[in-house]
Amino acid sequence: MKDRWLPRPLSFKPFIKLEISIDIKVVYFILTNGDWDVGFLRVVFDEDDDELILGILSGSLDMKDKLIWHYSNDGEYRVRSGYTTALNKKVYDESSNMKNTERWWNDLWNKWNKRIPPKVK
């Protein structure tokens, strides 16, 4: 499974216990009545992932997939939450080095100022 679909910030990837085909789809883990196939989940995924998966509503098999933005309550992407997430990830990756955070903000604002026409500013 190559898709990132679990509510696990940063990676979103499941940890798989078995060597399975990369083409396996989430639909294979859903029973005909729409419930999760708990037995199959427990065989394939580790215990933590089982709990994450079981916390996701399986929905209808007729529903189309939809991309969501995990970092907002309604699943919609907004530039503000994108910048906040990027900043938080950068700060997390750099262990809260304030010089790097300050540099990141300066770079962001310099790029923003170059792209915005004077009328908008």
TASULSUL-V827512 format. One record per pair of residues at least 24 apart in sequence whose C-alpha atoms are under 6 Angstrom apart, sorted by sequence separation. I is the first residue (numbers start at 1). GAP is how many residues later the second one is. D is the distance in whole Angstrom. If there is no record, write none. Layout:
i=I gap=GAP d=D
i=I gap=GAP d=D
//
This chain:
i=18 gap=26 d=6
i=17 gap=27 d=5
i=16 gap=28 d=6
i=17 gap=28 d=5
i=16 gap=29 d=5
//
